Amino acid sequence: MKASYAANAKLFHYFHNHIEALYRYLDKDRTAEAVQYLESLRSPIEAVTQHLWVGDEVVDYLINSKFTLAASWEICTSKRPNRC
């Protein structure tokens, strides 16, 4: 549970930093830079291979990113039995 809390705290920290960066760009009417920044964030997200779809984009991303993380640690899941 401690590791889970630490991971969530780290994600919140990253999320907060991204929102702050976007706010600064948009506050200065630098929309082109804001869009470019968002595009740079999309690349890693698009790299996540979807294994499960529930119909909600946010939930789909979160679940599938965990599958990708598990695979990177060579952890087998019931949805990925032949990919260990």
C-alpha positions, 0 to 999 in steps of 0.5 A: 500500500505504501508503494501504491501511495508513493506512485499516486503521489508521483503521478499527482506531482507530474500531473500538477506540473503539466497543468501548471505548464499549460496554464502558463502558456495559455495565460500568456496567449502562447497557444501554439506552444501549449498545443506543441506541449500537449502533442509531446505528452500524447506520444507516450500515451499513444504508445500504450497498446490497448488490451481492454476496452470499457468505453470510457477513454480515461478508464481505458487508458488507465487500465491499459497503461497498467497492463503495459507497466506489468508487461514491462516488469514481466508480470503476467495477467489474466488478459495477457497469458501468452505475453510473458 
